Amino acid sequence: MSCWAQVLGNLSGRLLNVLLAELGRPAGRPFFLRQVALSLRLRKKHQEERGVMKHLPYILPALLLGACGADIQPEEPATPREIHERVLVMDSHLDTPANFSKPDFDILADNPSRIGQVQVDLPKMERGGLDGGFWVIFTPQGPLDEASYEAAKQAAFTRSDDILAMVEAHPDAFELAYTADDAERIVAEGKRIVFQSIENSYPLGTDLTVLEDFYERGVRLVGPVHFRDNQFADSATDLSATDLGGLTPLGEELVREANRLGMMVDGSHAADSAVEDIMEISTTPIVLSHSGVKALYDHPRNIPDDLLRRVAENGGVIQMNALGSYIENLEPPAERTTALEELAASYEGRSPFDLTDEERKQYMARRGEIDSAYPMPLSSFEVFMEQMLYALEIVGPEHVGMGADWDGGGGVAGMEDVSLLPKVTERLLEEGYTEADLKNIWGGNLLRIMRQAEAAKAQ
């Protein structure tokens, strides 16, 4: 019996002892006298017990502490790793599906890490406590004509097929998620969450009914635009084209269709004017799936403080990007610059997005060789955390999350792949953020917005 039970038991046990003592007296005493004596003694002891019980709320702590002081052990605070394991950890931008068709990649194997290219697989997710997230259907921008739209659509469906095939091949490790509740259930069952997202809506062409086809496959987040302006919106990085004024009329219809389906809208890669238009039209909050803050580094892909505050006031969230050249000024090696200039000249200065499929394949192969021979310098974990901490200071933990652009260029020195995500939790705890804050940052904010999109669909 524990000391706690002994102390409480002793209080009532005193009455029982009186009863046993009286009944145990010599039998020569007349029985009725024994009854009278017992009654008197019990009454006296009961009065004493009532006095004790009256003051019990005041004396019990002292009794327990005195009796059990040796047994009281201060509770050990949870370690950062334990807290990291307790919260649901998601990333909103996993470009990993680009690796699924490569013969040297195995999602179940611990593939050699390569910054910006091979950073997510099951062993790394397990070491890093990554429960899953949004696996991206990315399509590069091409010409705005019907033939190109059709080719892009088929490429996007193929990428989605790759995601579905990966999940089907490994049902014990991964599961498709369609709702926020699905995500929580999947994690509880020890598997990894697979939501799908569209980065660049170019493959939809001008037929928005195609978006519903992707929705049925599990797409729950859609971004209108990528590096260049398209039929839906101005791009943040297309500085040479004519300003479309934000969303085009077709882009406005895209947002309304996403709302109707219960799909979240992604403002990353969109020009500030397009982000403003999305917030004006959408009935649910916006998600910036992999963005940064312009106050610390003035890059077109980052957003200014005033717009960030408006995103938060709208209920939205910024998911912090870890692509080095978006978070600090990194000077490329001279050899890299020369090689890239020669590559561009060999295609007469045409953008890779304007090349034929075969030309683009050759271009990207040569670009990969240049990247390997003359890699860009890396940003650092500290610079990434400066971005995240700044965003947290501006809008708070209810509007910040993680979208590091894994396997799509993201990763920094000190956080080269997803196995190192616990470092973020450790640093945030050091900065004074709580476990409740971390639940929001690592996945709660995204799931909140997803539930809002689901509810808006039902209305």
Secondary structure, DSSP 8 states (H G I E B T S, - for coil): --HHHHHHHHHHHHHHHHHHHHHTS-TTS-HHHHHHHHHHHHHHHHHHHHHHHHTHHHHHHHHHHHHHTTT--------HHHHHHHS--EEEEE-GGGGTT-TT--TTS----BTTTB---HHHHHHHT--EEEEEEE-----SSHHHHHHHHHHHHHHHHHHHHHHHH-TTTEEE--SHHHHHHHHHTT-EEEEEEEE--GGGTT-THHHHHHHHHTEEEEES--SS--SSB-BSS--SS----SB-HHHHHHHHHHHHHT-EEB-TTB-HHHHHHHHHH-SS--EEEEEEETTTS--TTEE-HHHHHHHHHTT-EEEE--BHHHHS-----HHHHHHHHHHHHHTTT--GGGS-HHHHHHHHHHHHHHHHHS-----BHHHHHHHHHHHHHHH-TTSEEE---BTTT-BBBTB-SGGGTHHHHHHHHHTT--HHHHHIIIIIHHHHHHHHHHHHHH-
